[in-house]
């Protein structure tokens, strides 16, 4: 039987079970790529079984089988990843959990952890990907992304805190302006004596805000620390992973876990995905982006960017005709990403920016890869 027929048959079976039980809610269908984990494929299958027991319809992409789990057999990690993308694109599943994914710039993931001091859940905004090539603009967007994820998971009025990292004060000023203009959210108060919306390390451990805002590189470290501090770092045992890719107009539910994530975290990530589907995350996102825009988000970002520009601006280069970008060059500082793209455009090479599992990428056609690498090396963007 073909994969499509199996999925249709499964849907009819769920409908029949719903008629019999009186419950008509169809289980969220979530794919899981099982190959590539540092803990072996069995670890991923264990997670699939755990999540299935919690009401998630898991489509396991790998080589293992288990009762109650639909397995899509693939030969290796690369084939599995392609199959996952295909299933998401065709709507054969509602979302997917995987260990790496090249989100476009503007899309980044909202992690979810259990804080150790109080056992409280906290959303970490954000943890992989890049919301913007500009650090502070990215953190401002991360605040909205974090609110979206929290609301979709049932937190009606999430409180927001900003981790005390570089750019926190500028982020706070922009968010206060957004709030003043009508974007409705609440700042958390630091548990430290001086209070305020800027959060300290103590607040991370205690889970003071529902949503903790920071740049995604810091967020990545935070999730790793909070999820594996009891195991010495080799096995992520706690939390829900690095979360869904969120961005304006982005409507694919792709959840990220790490190669070091243990079965409990992967199972939680599958459950997190199911909660987002039930909470209609893309409807929530559309509404939140509309409210933020009505409160002047674009104008606030543009004003901040204009104030940061030098007096003598670099020339604007028009993009060459678009072509498929099948090759990529890693190792570029995220702050230099857009300048690197412009350098290739200036040389007549069409290029796009992106974010892979190892960091920022400049993408171009295979035919232009060698020439592009030479240009970027000469300009000092890569070593």
C-alpha positions in Angstrom: 0.0 0.0 0.0 1.3 3.5 -0.9 2.2 6.0 1.8 -0.7 8.2 0.7 -3.2 5.3 1.0 -1.9 4.4 4.4 -2.4 8.0 5.6 -6.0 8.1 4.2 -6.8 4.7 5.8 -5.4 5.9 9.1 -7.6 9.0 9.0 -10.7 6.9 8.3 -9.8 4.6 11.2 -9.5 7.6 13.6 -12.9 8.9 12.4 -14.4 5.5 13.1 -12.8 5.5 16.6 -14.2 9.0 17.2 -17.7 7.9 16.2 -17.4 4.9 18.6 -16.0 6.9 21.5 -17.9 10.2 20.9 -14.6 12.1 20.6 -14.2 13.6 17.2 -10.8 15.3 17.7 -8.2 13.9 15.2 -4.8 13.4 16.7 -2.1 15.8 15.4 0.1 14.0 12.9 3.8 14.8 13.7 6.8 13.3 11.7 10.0 12.5 13.5 13.3 12.0 11.8 15.1 9.3 13.8 18.5 9.0 12.3 21.5 11.2 13.3 21.1 11.2 17.0 24.2 10.8 19.1 22.2 8.3 21.3 21.2 6.0 18.4 18.0 5.5 16.5 16.5 3.5 19.4 16.5 6.7 21.5 14.3 8.4 18.9 11.9 5.5 18.6 11.6 5.4 22.4 10.5 9.1 22.2 8.0 8.3 19.5 6.4 5.6 21.7 6.2 7.9 24.7 4.6 10.7 22.6 2.1 8.3 21.0 0.9 7.3 24.5 0.2 11.0 25.1 -2.1 11.3 22.1 0.3 12.2 19.3 0.0 10.4 15.9 3.8 9.9 15.3 5.1 9.2 11.8 8.6 7.8 12.4 11.1 8.4 9.5 13.9 5.9 9.9 14.6 2.1 9.9 12.9 1.0 13.1 9.4 -0.3 13.7 7.2 -0.4 16.7 3.5 -1.2 17.4 1.3 1.9 17.2 3.9 3.9 15.3 3.8 4.4 11.5 7.3 4.0 10.1 8.4 5.5 6.8 11.5 3.6 5.9 14.5 5.5 4.6 18.1 4.5 4.0 19.9 7.3 5.8 19.6 10.7 7.5 19.7 12.7 4.3 16.9 10.7 2.7 14.9 11.0 5.9 15.2 14.7 6.0 14.1 15.0 2.4 11.1 12.7 3.1 10.2 14.9 6.2 10.2 18.1 4.1 8.1 16.4 1.4 5.5 15.2 3.9 5.2 18.6 5.5 4.9 20.3 2.1 2.2 17.9 0.9 0.3 18.2 4.2 0.7 14.5 4.9 1.7 15.5 8.5 0.8 18.6 10.5 4.4 19.2 11.6 7.7 17.6 12.2 10.5 17.2 14.8 14.0 17.1 13.4 17.6 17.7 14.4 18.5 20.3 11.9 16.7 22.6 9.4 17.9 25.6 7.3 15.4 28.2 8.3 15.4 31.4 6.2 16.5 34.7 7.9 13.5 36.1 9.7 12.5 32.7 11.1 13.8 31.4 14.4 12.7 28.9 17.0 11.1 29.4 20.4 12.5 26.9 22.9 10.7 25.6 26.0 12.4 24.5 29.2 11.7 23.4 32.8 13.6 25.8 35.1 15.4 24.1 37.9 14.7 26.3 40.9 10.9 26.1 40.8 10.2 23.4 38.1 8.4 26.1 36.1 8.0 26.1 32.3 9.6 29.0 30.5 9.7 29.8 26.7 13.1 30.8 25.5 12.9 33.3 22.6 14.8 32.3 20.7 17.1 29.3 20.3 18.1 28.5 16.7 17.8 30.4 13.4 18.0 34.2 13.1 15.1 36.6 13.3 17.2 39.4 11.8 20.8 40.1 10.7 20.6 43.0 13.1 20.9 41.7 16.7 18.6 44.1 18.4 15.9 44.0 15.7 16.1 40.2 16.1 15.5 40.4 19.8 12.5 42.7 19.3 11.0 40.2 16.9 11.9 37.3 19.2 9.6 38.9 21.9 6.7 38.6 19.5 7.7 35.1 18.4 7.8 34.0 22.1 4.4 35.4 22.8 3.0 33.5 19.8 4.4 30.2 21.0 3.2 30.7 24.6 -0.3 31.7 23.6 -0.6 28.8 21.2 0.3 26.5 24.1 -2.5 28.0 26.3 -0.7 30.7 28.2 -3.4 33.4 27.8 -1.4 36.4 29.1 2.3 35.5 28.9 4.7 37.8 30.9 7.8 38.9 29.1 11.4 39.4 30.4 14.5 40.4 28.6 17.8 38.6 29.5 20.6 41.0 30.5 22.7 40.6 27.4 24.1 43.1 24.9 21.2 45.0 23.4 18.7 44.3 26.2 18.1 48.0 27.0 17.6 49.0 23.4 15.2 46.0 23.1 13.3 47.1 26.2 12.9 50.7 24.9 11.5 49.4 21.6 9.1 47.0 23.3 7.9 49.7 25.7 7.1 51.9 22.7 5.3 49.0 21.0 3.4 48.5 24.3 2.6 52.2 24.5 1.2 52.1 21.0 -1.3 49.4 21.9 0.4 46.1 21.6 -1.0 44.3 24.6 1.5 42.3 26.7 2.9 42.4 30.3 6.5 42.7 31.4 7.7 40.4 34.1 9.4 41.9 37.2 12.8 40.5 38.0 13.0 38.5 41.3 16.0 40.5 42.3 15.5 43.4 44.7 15.8 46.1 42.0 13.1 44.5 39.9 12.5 45.7 36.3 12.0 43.8 33.0 15.7 43.1 32.5 16.2 39.6 33.8 19.3 38.2 35.6 20.7 34.7 35.8 18.6 34.1 38.9 15.5 34.8 36.9 16.6 32.2 34.3 16.9 29.5 37.1 13.6 30.5 38.7 11.6 31.0 35.5 10.5 34.5 36.4 8.9 35.4 33.1 6.8 33.1 30.9 8.8 34.2 27.9 12.6 35.1 28.3 13.8 37.2 25.3 17.4 37.0 24.1 19.4 36.5 20.9 19.2 33.0 19.5 22.9 32.2 20.0 22.5 32.9 23.8 19.2 31.1 23.7 20.8 28.0 22.2 23.3 27.8 25.1 20.5 28.4 27.6 18.5 25.5 26.3 21.5 23.2 26.3 22.5 24.2 29.9 19.0 23.9 31.3 18.2 20.6 29.6 21.4 18.7 30.4 23.0 20.3 33.5 22.2 17.2 35.5 23.8 14.8 33.0 27.1 16.5 32.4 26.0 17.8 29.0 26.0 14.7 26.8 22.3 13.8 27.3 19.5 16.4 27.2 17.1 15.0 29.7 14.7 17.9 30.5 12.5 20.3 28.6 10.9 20.4 25.2 13.8 21.2 22.9 14.5 24.2 20.7 11.0 24.6 19.5 9.1 25.7 16.4 10.4 28.0 13.6 8.3 31.2 13.9 8.3 34.1 11.4 5.9 36.4 9.7 4.2 34.5 6.8 5.9 31.3 7.7 3.4 28.4 7.9 5.5 25.2 8.3 5.6 23.6 11.7 9.2 22.4 12.0 10.4 21.7 15.6 14.1 21.4 16.4 15.8 19.1 18.8 19.5 18.4 19.2 21.6 15.4 18.4 22.2 15.3 22.1 18.5 15.3 23.0 17.4 12.3 25.0 14.1 10.4 24.5 12.3 12.5 27.2 13.1 15.7 25.4 12.2 14.4 21.9 8.9 13.1 23.3 8.2 16.5 24.8 9.0 18.1 21.5 6.5 15.9 19.8 3.9 16.8 22.4 4.9 20.6 22.1 4.2 20.3 18.3 0.8 18.7 19.0 -0.1 21.5 21.4 0.8 24.1 18.8 -1.4 22.4 16.2 -4.3 22.1 18.6 -3.7 25.8 19.7 -3.8 26.9 16.0 -0.3 28.4 16.1 -0.4 29.9 12.6 -3.7 31.7 13.4 -2.2 33.0 16.6 0.8 34.1 14.7 -1.2 36.0 12.1 -3.2 37.8 14.8 -0.1 38.7 16.8 1.8 40.0 13.8 -1.2 42.1 12.8 -1.5 43.6 16.3 2.2 44.3 16.5 2.2 45.9 13.1 -0.9 48.1 14.1 1.2 49.2 17.0 3.9 50.4 14.7 6.4 47.5 14.7 7.8 48.2 11.2 8.2 51.9 12.0 10.0 51.2 15.2 12.4 48.8 13.5 13.0 51.2 10.6 13.7 54.2 13.0 16.1 52.1 15.0 17.9 50.9 11.9 18.1 54.5 10.5 19.6 55.7 13.7 22.3 53.0 13.6 23.4 53.7 10.0 26.6 55.7 9.4 26.3 59.1 7.7 27.8 57.8 4.4 25.8 54.8 3.4 27.1 52.1 1.1 25.5 51.9 -2.3 22.4 49.8 -2.8 22.9 46.9 -5.3 20.0 45.5 -7.2 19.7 41.7 -7.1 20.5 39.8 -10.4 17.8 37.5 -11.8 16.8 34.9 -9.3 17.9 31.3 -9.8 17.8 28.1 -7.7 20.3 28.2 -4.8 21.6 24.6 -4.4 25.0 25.4 -3.0 26.0 27.2 0.1 29.0 28.8 1.9 29.1 28.7 5.7 31.3 30.4 8.2 30.1 34.0 7.7 29.5 36.2 10.8 25.7 36.8 11.0 26.2 40.6 11.2 28.1 40.4 7.8 25.6 38.1 6.1 23.6 40.7 4.2 26.8 42.6 3.2 28.2 39.3 1.8 25.0 38.8 -0.3 25.3 42.3 -1.6 29.0 41.7 -2.6 27.9 38.7 -4.7 25.0 40.7 -6.3 27.5 43.4 -7.2 29.6 40.7 -9.0 26.5 39.6 -10.9 25.9 36.4 -8.8 22.4 35.8 -7.5 22.7 34.8 -3.8 20.4 34.5 -0.7 21.0 34.5 3.0 20.0 31.6 5.2 20.6 29.7 8.4 21.8 26.2 8.6 22.4 23.9 11.6 26.0 25.1 11.9 25.2 28.8 11.5 24.7 31.5 8.9 24.9 30.6 5.2 25.1 32.4 1.9 23.4 30.3 -0.8 23.9 30.4 -4.6 23.7 28.1 -7.6 26.2 25.2 -7.8 27.7 26.8 -11.0 28.5 30.0 -9.1 29.8 28.3 -5.9 33.5 28.4 -6.7 33.5 32.0 -8.0 31.4 33.1 -5.0 33.8 31.5 -2.5 36.7 33.3 -4.2 34.9 36.7 -4.0 33.9 36.3 -0.3 37.4 35.2 0.6 38.9 38.2 -1.2 36.5 40.5 0.6 37.3 38.9 4.0 33.9 37.4 4.8 35.3 33.9 5.0 38.7 32.5 5.8 
